[in-house]
């Protein structure tokens, strides 16, 4: 067998951890919201007479806004890592199913 039972068990446990999935998605959503809020606060901080585009640009380069965007990017990276692990778990389970079906087929041939 290509896939060991322990790998299948770990994959099933990972897929069954709905709390982890919800937490990763929540963290990502919250970091995005915080980044938008930081940009809005930075936009409103600009007191000088300037064009809307200039205010937007100053807000984007604001230190707090940049930090919030970095944190949002890290949360997105964590979400992507989680989804990749989920795909890997799916592949392990599917490989195990295929192996099991093939083994049953071979038993019928004998």
C-alpha positions in Angstrom: 0.0 0.0 0.0 1.2 3.5 -0.9 -0.9 5.2 1.9 -0.5 4.0 5.5 -3.5 3.7 7.8 -1.9 6.3 10.1 -1.7 8.8 7.2 -5.4 8.2 6.4 -6.3 8.6 10.1 -4.3 11.9 10.3 -6.0 13.2 7.1 -9.4 12.4 8.4 -8.7 14.0 11.7 -7.4 17.1 10.0 -10.5 17.3 7.7 -12.7 16.8 10.8 -11.2 19.8 12.6 -13.9 22.3 11.7 -12.9 24.6 14.6 -9.4 25.1 13.1 -10.9 25.8 9.6 -13.3 28.3 11.1 -10.5 30.0 13.1 -8.2 30.4 10.1 -11.0 31.9 8.0 -12.0 34.2 10.8 -8.5 35.4 11.4 -8.1 36.2 7.7 -11.4 38.0 7.6 -10.6 40.1 10.7 -7.1 41.0 9.5 -8.6 42.2 6.2 -11.2 44.3 8.1 -8.5 45.8 10.4 -6.4 46.7 7.3 -9.4 48.5 5.8 -10.1 50.3 9.1 -6.4 51.4 9.4 -6.5 52.7 5.8 -9.7 54.7 6.5 -8.2 56.1 9.7 -5.0 57.1 7.9 -7.1 58.7 5.1 -9.0 60.8 7.6 -5.8 61.8 9.4 -4.6 63.7 6.3 -5.5 67.3 7.2 -3.8 69.1 4.3 -5.6 70.4 1.3 -4.8 67.9 -1.4 -6.5 65.8 -4.1 -8.5 62.7 -3.2 -5.8 60.6 -5.0 -3.1 62.1 -2.9 -5.0 61.5 0.3 -5.4 57.9 -0.7 -1.7 57.5 -1.4 -0.8 59.0 1.9 -3.2 56.7 3.7 -1.6 53.6 1.9 1.9 54.6 3.1 0.8 55.3 6.7 2.8 53.1 9.1 -0.3 51.7 10.9 -1.9 51.0 7.6 1.2 49.2 6.2 1.4 47.1 9.4 -2.2 46.1 9.2 -1.8 45.1 5.5 1.3 43.0 6.5 -0.8 41.2 9.1 -3.6 40.7 6.6 -1.0 39.2 4.2 0.3 36.9 6.9 -3.3 35.7 7.7 -3.9 35.1 4.0 -0.7 33.0 3.8 -1.9 31.0 6.8 -5.3 30.5 5.0 -3.5 29.3 1.8 -1.3 26.9 3.9 -4.4 25.5 5.5 -6.2 25.0 2.2 -3.0 23.3 0.8 -3.0 20.9 3.8 -6.7 20.3 3.2 -6.0 19.4 -0.5 -3.2 17.1 0.6 -5.5 15.4 3.1 -8.1 15.0 0.3 -5.4 13.4 -1.9 -4.4 11.0 0.8 -7.9 9.9 1.4 -8.6 9.5 -2.4 -5.5 7.5 -2.9 -6.5 5.3 0.0 -9.9 4.8 -1.5 -8.5 3.9 -4.8 -6.0 1.5 -3.3 -8.8 -0.2 -1.3 -11.0 -0.5 -4.4 -8.2 -2.0 -6.3 -7.4 -4.5 -3.5 -11.0 -5.5 -3.4 -11.0 -5.9 -7.2 -8.0 -8.1 -7.0 -9.6 -10.3 -4.4 -12.6 -10.8 -6.7 -10.3 -11.9 -9.5 -8.7 -14.6 -7.4 
